């Protein structure tokens, strides 16, 4: 059984995040010999090999290697790279998402409000609220949401990019 503690993420796999349409070409999984993840290297590899999503930049989802599903049955975890100069298009999904800035600086618009962020900042995007990211420098965001619970119930939807 997969651990749900913070250290449980070190034994999880990585997969290129797929949009609702499933447009990513491949999955990339990498584990250190010691069993930890190298999400940064995986993000860089995906960035070099393109394409960069118009809303998400380069986004990975954490995967439970035993089940191929999310790390926890009701919570999904993600890491995304926003390259320097990235100006993401607006996106919205039915899942509420908590973001933590791992590194870099940028700005995020959620609905009508905008915030400038840097390392160790935290922000939340409520359900079905338009969100867009901009990166002043290479930035990495970790996020988690209730997407798996909504997918299991058949409720989850996304709209990207939004027409403005």
Helices and strands as residue ranges (DSSP letters): G 6-11, E 13-16, H 39-49, E 58-63, E 76-82, E 91-93, E 97-103, E 106-110, E 113-117, E 122-125, E 131-135, E 139-145, H 147-153, E 158-160
